[in-house]
Amino acid sequence: MQAFVKAMGKAGLQVDPKYVRVGNYRISGGETAMMEILAMSDRPTAIMGANDLTAVGALRVIHREGLSAPRDFSVVGFDDIELSDIIYPR
């Protein structure tokens, strides 16, 4: 999280805490966080997962709700696990 906040600051951007979710680094944590984000009235369009499993969970919810990555959301994982190679979009 500290690295993300620092990188955003270097890019001249701030991290709004209302968009930050603390998960469990698993698919279920990504699903829970994405459901909370979808319930927001002013939801973001880019999702940065703490790892790839979190991103996979977010993608599952996005698709289950009839939305699309990358049309509706950009989703990024972090650790490039082998599973990432078979998830759409990569």
N, C-alpha and C positions, 0 to 999 in steps of 0.2 A: 504494500500500500504506500509506504514511504517513497519507494522508487517511482511509482505511478504519479504521486502528487508532485514530486520533484520534476519529473519529465514534463508534466502538464505546465508547471510554473515556468520552465525553460521555454516552453512554446507560447508563453504569454496567456495561458488559460488557467482558470481556477476550477477546483473540484468542489461541486456543490454537495455537501453531506447528505442532502435528502435523496440523492441517487445512489449512495453507497449502501451496499448490503453485505453483511457478514455471513458467510456460509460455512460449509463443512468440507470444501474442496472435492466434492463428489457430485455426481449427476443430480442427485436429489436436492442438493443445495442450490444448484443452478436453476432447477425447476422452481423451487420455492421463491428464489429471488426474482425470477422472470415473471412469475404470477403477480408478485407485489408490484413490479414495475408496470405491468400491463394495466393494473388497477389505477395507476396514476393518471390524472387528467392532463398533465404536461410531461408525458413520458419522453425519455431520450430516444434517439434513433441509433445510437452506437452503444454496444455492450462490450466491456472488457472483463473477461473472466479471469479470476486469479490463477486458473489453470485450465487445461483443455477439458477435463471432465465437467467443470462448472459451465463452460461454454456449450458443451454437448447438452447439458440439462436445459440451458436457455434456449437452444435451438429446438429441442423437443417441444417445449411449450409454445414457442413461436409457430411452429408448424401445426401443432394440435389446435391452436386457436385460429387457424386459417390465414395466418400471416406468412410472410416470406422473408428469408434472409437470402439475398441482400436487398430486396425491394423495400421492405419496411424497417429492417434493422441490419446494421453491420455488427457482426459478432466476431470477437477475437479471443482466442485462448492464449495460453502462455508457454506451455512446456513441450509442445510438439510430440505428443505421445503417438505411438503407432496407430492407434484407433482413429486418430485425426485424418488419416489417409483415406478412410472409407466413409467418413461422414460427409454429407452434402449440405451446404457447400464446404469445401475443404478449409 
